[in-house]
Amino acid sequence: MSFLLQLFKDICLFKKGPEDTPSSINLLIFLFITNLFSEIILGLSVYSLSFIMSAILSIISVVVLVLYTVFWLYIFKLKSRILQTITAFLGISLFMNVCFLLPMLTLWKLNIISESTFGFSTIIFLMWSLSIYVHIYKNALSISLFQSIALTITSFILINTISINITGA
């Protein structure tokens, strides 16, 4: 387990890429389930959504990200990288939620940090997360930095647009 924590930390610090993740369906399933759980907690806590709405938004974001990534891996004829790339996305998402967002949320809910500090931290978190997505797409698809930035921005807009249209939230 410490190997995985170190791996996802290294991916978040741009030292490793999706090609370094284990190609394991069991790990992918574990990360999928734990990621959904952490996303539901965030939805309940940060956005004050119902459990059902939090679950729907969590599932939408993961499914759209997976389908979008699989689509591009097929387009670039790199379907052999699907398992590792999706594992990298889910792993860094869980790592960032558990190591950064949930602790910041706890500090905010306990009134240890102000709402504006939490909001500013969330913006920094978002920019960092998007940078990691750029890094993963760049390595997984063997594309330029500009192309990976375009794919990351498009995936972010797509996930948010679909979430808003389906849930109205």
MODELLER restraints for C-alpha pairs under 7 A, 6 or more apart:
rsr = mdl.restraints
at = mdl.atoms
rsr.add(forms.Gaussian(group=physical.xy_distance, feature=features.Distance(at['CA:8:A'], at['CA:91:A']), mean=6.14, stdev=0.5))
rsr.add(forms.Gaussian(group=physical.xy_distance, feature=features.Distance(at['CA:8:A'], at['CA:92:A']), mean=5.44, stdev=0.5))
rsr.add(forms.Gaussian(group=physical.xy_distance, feature=features.Distance(at['CA:8:A'], at['CA:95:A']), mean=6.59, stdev=0.5))
rsr.add(forms.Gaussian(group=physical.xy_distance, feature=features.Distance(at['CA:10:A'], at['CA:16:A']), mean=5.48, stdev=0.5))
rsr.add(forms.Gaussian(group=physical.xy_distance, feature=features.Distance(at['CA:11:A'], at['CA:17:A']), mean=5.52, stdev=0.5))
rsr.add(forms.Gaussian(group=physical.xy_distance, feature=features.Distance(at['CA:12:A'], at['CA:92:A']), mean=6.58, stdev=0.5))
rsr.add(forms.Gaussian(group=physical.xy_distance, feature=features.Distance(at['CA:12:A'], at['CA:132:A']), mean=5.97, stdev=0.5))
rsr.add(forms.Gaussian(group=physical.xy_distance, feature=features.Distance(at['CA:14:A'], at['CA:135:A']), mean=6.96, stdev=0.5))
rsr.add(forms.Gaussian(group=physical.xy_distance, feature=features.Distance(at['CA:17:A'], at['CA:136:A']), mean=6.04, stdev=0.5))
rsr.add(forms.Gaussian(group=physical.xy_distance, feature=features.Distance(at['CA:17:A'], at['CA:139:A']), mean=6.35, stdev=0.5))
rsr.add(forms.Gaussian(group=physical.xy_distance, feature=features.Distance(at['CA:18:A'], at['CA:84:A']), mean=5.71, stdev=0.5))
rsr.add(forms.Gaussian(group=physical.xy_distance, feature=features.Distance(at['CA:18:A'], at['CA:85:A']), mean=5.13, stdev=0.5))
rsr.add(forms.Gaussian(group=physical.xy_distance, feature=features.Distance(at['CA:18:A'], at['CA:88:A']), mean=5.20, stdev=0.5))
rsr.add(forms.Gaussian(group=physical.xy_distance, feature=features.Distance(at['CA:18:A'], at['CA:136:A']), mean=5.97, stdev=0.5))
rsr.add(forms.Gaussian(group=physical.xy_distance, feature=features.Distance(at['CA:18:A'], at['CA:139:A']), mean=6.90, stdev=0.5))
rsr.add(forms.Gaussian(group=physical.xy_distance, feature=features.Distance(at['CA:18:A'], at['CA:140:A']), mean=6.31, stdev=0.5))
rsr.add(forms.Gaussian(group=physical.xy_distance, feature=features.Distance(at['CA:19:A'], at['CA:84:A']), mean=6.32, stdev=0.5))
rsr.add(forms.Gaussian(group=physical.xy_distance, feature=features.Distance(at['CA:21:A'], at['CA:84:A']), mean=5.54, stdev=0.5))
rsr.add(forms.Gaussian(group=physical.xy_distance, feature=features.Distance(at['CA:21:A'], at['CA:87:A']), mean=6.91, stdev=0.5))
rsr.add(forms.Gaussian(group=physical.xy_distance, feature=features.Distance(at['CA:21:A'], at['CA:88:A']), mean=6.33, stdev=0.5))
rsr.add(forms.Gaussian(group=physical.xy_distance, feature=features.Distance(at['CA:22:A'], at['CA:84:A']), mean=6.40, stdev=0.5))
rsr.add(forms.Gaussian(group=physical.xy_distance, feature=features.Distance(at['CA:23:A'], at['CA:83:A']), mean=5.89, stdev=0.5))
rsr.add(forms.Gaussian(group=physical.xy_distance, feature=features.Distance(at['CA:23:A'], at['CA:84:A']), mean=5.36, stdev=0.5))
rsr.add(forms.Gaussian(group=physical.xy_distance, feature=features.Distance(at['CA:28:A'], at['CA:87:A']), mean=5.36, stdev=0.5))
rsr.add(forms.Gaussian(group=physical.xy_distance, feature=features.Distance(at['CA:31:A'], at['CA:90:A']), mean=5.94, stdev=0.5))
rsr.add(forms.Gaussian(group=physical.xy_distance, feature=features.Distance(at['CA:31:A'], at['CA:91:A']), mean=6.20, stdev=0.5))
rsr.add(forms.Gaussian(group=physical.xy_distance, feature=features.Distance(at['CA:32:A'], at['CA:90:A']), mean=6.47, stdev=0.5))
rsr.add(forms.Gaussian(group=physical.xy_distance, feature=features.Distance(at['CA:35:A'], at['CA:90:A']), mean=6.70, stdev=0.5))
rsr.add(forms.Gaussian(group=physical.xy_distance, feature=features.Distance(at['CA:35:A'], at['CA:94:A']), mean=5.31, stdev=0.5))
rsr.add(forms.Gaussian(group=physical.xy_distance, feature=features.Distance(at['CA:36:A'], at['CA:58:A']), mean=5.76, stdev=0.5))
rsr.add(forms.Gaussian(group=physical.xy_distance, feature=features.Distance(at['CA:36:A'], at['CA:59:A']), mean=6.87, stdev=0.5))
rsr.add(forms.Gaussian(group=physical.xy_distance, feature=features.Distance(at['CA:38:A'], at['CA:97:A']), mean=6.91, stdev=0.5))
rsr.add(forms.Gaussian(group=physical.xy_distance, feature=features.Distance(at['CA:39:A'], at['CA:58:A']), mean=5.69, stdev=0.5))
rsr.add(forms.Gaussian(group=physical.xy_distance, feature=features.Distance(at['CA:40:A'], at['CA:54:A']), mean=4.98, stdev=0.5))
rsr.add(forms.Gaussian(group=physical.xy_distance, feature=features.Distance(at['CA:40:A'], at['CA:55:A']), mean=5.56, stdev=0.5))
rsr.add(forms.Gaussian(group=physical.xy_distance, feature=features.Distance(at['CA:40:A'], at['CA:58:A']), mean=6.34, stdev=0.5))
rsr.add(forms.Gaussian(group=physical.xy_distance, feature=features.Distance(at['CA:43:A'], at['CA:49:A']), mean=5.83, stdev=0.5))
rsr.add(forms.Gaussian(group=physical.xy_distance, feature=features.Distance(at['CA:43:A'], at['CA:54:A']), mean=4.92, stdev=0.5))
rsr.add(forms.Gaussian(group=physical.xy_distance, feature=features.Distance(at['CA:44:A'], at['CA:50:A']), mean=6.31, stdev=0.5))
rsr.add(forms.Gaussian(group=physical.xy_distance, feature=features.Distance(at['CA:44:A'], at['CA:51:A']), mean=6.47, stdev=0.5))
rsr.add(forms.Gaussian(group=physical.xy_distance, feature=features.Distance(at['CA:44:A'], at['CA:54:A']), mean=6.30, stdev=0.5))
rsr.add(forms.Gaussian(group=physical.xy_distance, feature=features.Distance(at['CA:57:A'], at['CA:163:A']), mean=6.24, stdev=0.5))
rsr.add(forms.Gaussian(group=physical.xy_distance, feature=features.Distance(at['CA:60:A'], at['CA:163:A']), mean=6.54, stdev=0.5))
rsr.add(forms.Gaussian(group=physical.xy_distance, feature=features.Distance(at['CA:61:A'], at['CA:159:A']), mean=5.72, stdev=0.5))
rsr.add(forms.Gaussian(group=physical.xy_distance, feature=features.Distance(at['CA:64:A'], at['CA:159:A']), mean=6.16, stdev=0.5))
rsr.add(forms.Gaussian(group=physical.xy_distance, feature=features.Distance(at['CA:65:A'], at['CA:155:A']), mean=6.88, stdev=0.5))
rsr.add(forms.Gaussian(group=physical.xy_distance, feature=features.Distance(at['CA:66:A'], at['CA:86:A']), mean=6.43, stdev=0.5))
rsr.add(forms.Gaussian(group=physical.xy_distance, feature=features.Distance(at['CA:70:A'], at['CA:82:A']), mean=6.25, stdev=0.5))
rsr.add(forms.Gaussian(group=physical.xy_distance, feature=features.Distance(at['CA:73:A'], at['CA:79:A']), mean=5.35, stdev=0.5))
rsr.add(forms.Gaussian(group=physical.xy_distance, feature=features.Distance(at['CA:73:A'], at['CA:82:A']), mean=6.81, stdev=0.5))
rsr.add(forms.Gaussian(group=physical.xy_distance, feature=features.Distance(at['CA:73:A'], at['CA:141:A']), mean=6.55, stdev=0.5))
rsr.add(forms.Gaussian(group=physical.xy_distance, feature=features.Distance(at['CA:76:A'], at['CA:141:A']), mean=6.79, stdev=0.5))
rsr.add(forms.Gaussian(group=physical.xy_distance, feature=features.Distance(at['CA:81:A'], at['CA:140:A']), mean=6.81, stdev=0.5))
rsr.add(forms.Gaussian(group=physical.xy_distance, feature=features.Distance(at['CA:85:A'], at['CA:140:A']), mean=6.39, stdev=0.5))
rsr.add(forms.Gaussian(group=physical.xy_distance, feature=features.Distance(at['CA:104:A'], at['CA:118:A']), mean=6.80, stdev=0.5))
rsr.add(forms.Gaussian(group=physical.xy_distance, feature=features.Distance(at['CA:107:A'], at['CA:113:A']), mean=5.79, stdev=0.5))
rsr.add(forms.Gaussian(group=physical.xy_distance, feature=features.Distance(at['CA:108:A'], at['CA:114:A']), mean=6.25, stdev=0.5))
rsr.add(forms.Gaussian(group=physical.xy_distance, feature=features.Distance(at['CA:108:A'], at['CA:115:A']), mean=6.62, stdev=0.5))
rsr.add(forms.Gaussian(group=physical.xy_distance, feature=features.Distance(at['CA:108:A'], at['CA:118:A']), mean=6.35, stdev=0.5))
rsr.add(forms.Gaussian(group=physical.xy_distance, feature=features.Distance(at['CA:130:A'], at['CA:152:A']), mean=6.72, stdev=0.5))
rsr.add(forms.Gaussian(group=physical.xy_distance, feature=features.Distance(at['CA:133:A'], at['CA:152:A']), mean=6.15, stdev=0.5))
rsr.add(forms.Gaussian(group=physical.xy_distance, feature=features.Distance(at['CA:134:A'], at['CA:148:A']), mean=5.08, stdev=0.5))
rsr.add(forms.Gaussian(group=physical.xy_distance, feature=features.Distance(at['CA:134:A'], at['CA:149:A']), mean=5.39, stdev=0.5))
rsr.add(forms.Gaussian(group=physical.xy_distance, feature=features.Distance(at['CA:134:A'], at['CA:152:A']), mean=5.76, stdev=0.5))
rsr.add(forms.Gaussian(group=physical.xy_distance, feature=features.Distance(at['CA:137:A'], at['CA:148:A']), mean=5.48, stdev=0.5))
rsr.add(forms.Gaussian(group=physical.xy_distance, feature=features.Distance(at['CA:138:A'], at['CA:144:A']), mean=6.27, stdev=0.5))
rsr.add(forms.Gaussian(group=physical.xy_distance, feature=features.Distance(at['CA:138:A'], at['CA:145:A']), mean=6.21, stdev=0.5))
rsr.add(forms.Gaussian(group=physical.xy_distance, feature=features.Distance(at['CA:138:A'], at['CA:148:A']), mean=5.16, stdev=0.5))
